[in-house]
Amino acid sequence: MQRMALYFSTLENNKIKCELCPHHCVLEDGQVGFCLTRRNQDGAMETLNYGQITSIALDPIEKKPLFHFNPSEMILSVGTFGCNMKCPFCQNWEISQQVAPTKSVSPQQLVSIAHSRGSRGIAYTYNEPFVWYEFVLDTSRVAAKEGLYNVLVTNGMIEREPLKLLLQSIHAMNIDLKAFDEKIYAKLGGDLKAVLRTIEMCVEANVHVEITTLIVPGVNDDLSHLEKEFQWISALDKSIPLHLSRYYPNYKYHAPATSPALLIEAYRLARKYLDFVYIGNLWDPEYEKTVCPNCGTVSIVRRGYDVEIVGLDDEGRCSKCGREIVRIF
């Protein structure tokens, strides 16, 4: 569905400049932006994906992954097409790196679907939700008014002002921190400083934040870079959960899958700085369980998406010492 976009400025000769993300695409009439979702139409920017859904499912919230926000719940999850990064190892490239077939839905219809399926929230995921900005903004506002919570699974590539507005109706985010090196980010079509700013703004706004780093051999598997990432997160808030995820060959990148030994080494290094660290895509309960950092009580046991809450009270605190472990909406 085509709709006027927010956050753009007009230039000479019928050109426009997108102000949504750090790319700041300058588009001539008829030209489509880097993200595949925004077009110059007669000197104004229109969205090409408003209300257009490529994927919809009822997922475990742990699949986002969110381990410390409403654990063991199912959440209605939706995505569109497009992305403002170009990772050669993209795990969802069929919808993020090309225009995919869609079905139309309005914000109110999507909220009604969430209610009908017994979901207390909506997750905007699968592709990059920031390039779905106008629809996510409208839908999250309707959802919040009707008592639902909103979750974003994102690469964090957005400018300050649109993020500030959107955060008014967002409750939790998993932000993909792809590397802790500006040169690596540039190769992937991203901006490290912008992503770090997004994380900082979300924490400041009291939005629940978890971070995922997909460890890709030959790209971001340098332990010295990873340690700088762990130190930075710890300085911001050492209780931010970190997911170190195993890469598998996909899209244009065909290096072998990340070795379990490297993942475990990175995990042990991260645990020196952070309270909650997990390994994703390894499917080992030892690296998926949640343990209270104060008293050592096991709070949550996970075997894949089989989640058992064993040491929490109804408000998400450790049942032994009272330390807050998860956030309950």
N, C-alpha and C positions, 0 to 999 in steps of 0.2 A: 504494500500500500504506500502510495506517495503522499508525503505530508511536508509542510514547511519545517525545516530544521531550526533548532536553536543554535546560538553561538557561532555566528559567522559575520564577516564584515565585507562590505562591497569595495571594489577597487575600480580603477579606470578600465575602459574598453570592455565593459560587461564581465569582468573577472570578479571572482569572490575568493575570500580566504577563510578557511575553516578554523574556528577557534576552540574546537572541542578537545583535541589532543595535541601532544607536542609536535606532531608532523606539520601542522599548520599548512595543509595542502592549499596551494593556489590553483584554482580551476578556471579554465576557459569555459565558455558556454557549451553545454553538452558533455563536459568531461566529468568522469567519476573519480572519486578520491582513492587514496591508497588502501582504504579499508573496504572498498567495494560497495559501500552502503549510502554514500552521500554524493549528490550530483548538482552541478550548476545548471539550473533550468531558467534561462532568460534572465540571468543576473541575480538569481536568488538560490539559496541552497535548499534542496529537498531531500528527504530521506527516502530510501528505496525499500526499507524493511519494516516500516511501522506496522505492528500487528501481524507480521509475517513469521510463522513458526515453522521450523524445520524438524524440531524434536520436542516431544513432551512425554514425561514419564513420572511415575511415583517412585522416588528413590530413597534409600536410607540416607539420612543427613550425613552419615559418616563417609558417604561416597564423594562428597564435595571437594576435599574432605574437611569436615568440621567435627572434631572430637570433643570439644568443650562447650558446645552450644546445643541445648536440648537433645542430649544424647539418646540414641535408640529410636528417634522419631522418623517417620516417613515424611517426605516433603515433595510437593509438586514441583517438578523441574522442567524448565522450558529454555529453548534456544532458538536463534535465528541463523543468519549466515553472516560472514564477514569477520575481519579482525584487523587491528592496526599494528600487528607485528607479522613477521614472515619467518617463523622458525622452521628450518628444514626437517626437524624431527617432530613436527606437530602431530599430536595424537588424535585430533579431530579435524584433520585437513579437508575432509569431504564437505564440511559445511563452513569451515572458517576461511578457507583459501579459495573458494569459488562460490558463485551464486548457485544455491541449491533450491530444489522444489519446496514450496511452502504452502501452508494453509493459513487463512486469515482468522484473526480473533481480536476482539476489542478488550480493553482493560477490564471492564465489568464482566465480560464473559469469562475471562481467565480467572478472575477472583471467584466467580460462581463455580467454575470447574474445581478450584481448590476446595471450596466448601463441600461440594458434592462428593469429592473423593476422600473426605475426612482429613485433609491436610491443614495444619495450623499455619502454614507459611508457603511462600513461593520462592524458589531458587532460580535466578537468572544465570544460566550456565551453558555448557556445551561449546558455544563459540565465545567471542568476547562481548560481554553485555554492554560495555561502554559505547560500542558502535551502534547499539540499539537504544541509545540514550533517551530519546523522547518517549518511546513506548515504556521503557523501564521506569522512567520518572512518573508518567501518568498512572501506570499500573500499581507501582509501589505506594503511591498516595491513596488510591482507592483501597488497596489491600490493608494499609495501616488504619484507615478509617473504620474498616470492618473488623478490626481486631487481629489481623494476620501479621506475621512477621515477614521480613524480606531479606533475602540472602543473595549476595553477589559472589560469583567465582570468576576472578578477573586477573588480567595481567597488570593492572594498576596504571595503565597509560591513559591519563586524563589530565586536563588542566585544572587549576585551582578552583576557579569560579564554578564551573559545572559540577565539580565534585562536591563543593560546599553545599550547593542546592540539593543535590541528590541525597546527601547524607542525612537530611532531615527525615527521610522515610526508610532508611536502610538500617537493619539491626545487626547484621553479621556479614563478614567478608572472609573468603579465603583468597589471599593475594599471591600470585605466582611470582616469586623473586627468582629470576632465571639465572642470575650470576651476580657476582659482586665486582664487576669489572666493566668500565664504560665502553671499552673497545669490543668486548663480546656482545654487549647490548646493541651497539651500533650495527654489528654484523647481522643481528637478528631483527633489525628494524625497530629498535626500541631506544629508550632513554632512561638510564639507571637513576639519574637524579629525580626525574619525574615520578618514578615508581617509589623511591624512598620517601618522597614528599607525600605521596598518596598514603603510604603506611602511617606516617607521622600524623597526618590529618585525621585519619580514621581513629587512631588511638586517642588523639586529643578530643575527638567528638564522642568518645565513649562507645564507639561501635566495636562489637566483638571482632577481633582480628586473629586469624591464623594464617601462617605463611607456608607455602609449598615451594621446595626447590627440587626440580627434576634433575638428577645428577646424570649428565650425558657424557660418556667417554669421549675425550678429545675436545670437549667444548668447555665444560665448567667443573671438571673433576680435580682441579688443583686444590689440594688441601689447605695451602696457605691462603688462597682466595676464599675458600669456604670458611676458614677460621675468622677472617675479617668480617664476613657476613654474620657469623654467630656472635661475634663481639659487638657488632653494631646493633643487632636485635636485642641483645642483653642490656646494652646501655639505654635503649628505649624502654624496654620492659621485659625482664627475664622470664616472666610468666606467659609470654606470647607462645602458643604452641607452634612447633616447627615440624613439618612433614618432609622428610628426605625421601624422595620417590625414585623407584627404579625405572630407568628408561628401557624401552624395547624398540627395536628397529621399526621405523614407520615413515611414510611419506617419502622424502628425498634423502633420508639419512639412514645408513645401513650398517653402521658399526655394531659390533656385538652388544648384547644387553649388559648393563652395568653389573659388575661382579658383586656378589653378596659381601665379599670380604671388604671391598671399598666402602660399601654402604655402612657396614658395621663400624669401620674405622671412623668414618665421618660422624656417625651417630655418637660414638664415644667421645669424640672431640667436641661435638655440640653440647653434650651433657655437662661438660665442664663449665658452660656459660648459661645454659637455659634449663628451666624447671621441667619442661615438657617437650620431649623429642620423640618422633615416631619414624618408622621406616615403612613407606608405602610400596605396594606391588611385590613385596617379598613374602607376605602372608605367613609370617611367623608371629604367634601370639606374644612372644617375649618382647618384641619391638612395637607392639600395638597396645599393650596394656597401659593404663594410667595409674600412677602411683603418687600419693600425696608427698610433696617434697619436704613437708614439715616432719611427719611422723613415720613415713614409709608404708602406710596402709594402702593396700591395693584398692583403688576406687572403682575402676571399670576394667573388665576383661573382654577382649575382643578376639574373635576367631573369624577373620574376614569381616563380613557384615552381621555376624552373629554377636550381639552385644549384650553383656550381662553387667548390670550395675550392682556392685557388691559392697561398696563402702562409702555411699553418699546419703545425705539426708534429702528431704524433699526440696530444699532450697539450693542444692548443688554443692553443699559443703562436706568436707571430710567427716564421716560419722564418728571418728575417734577424737580429732583435735579441733574441728570446726573451721579449718582453713578452706576458703572458697576454691573449688576445683573446676566447676563448670558454671556456665551462665544459663539460667532457666528463664525462658520468656513465657 
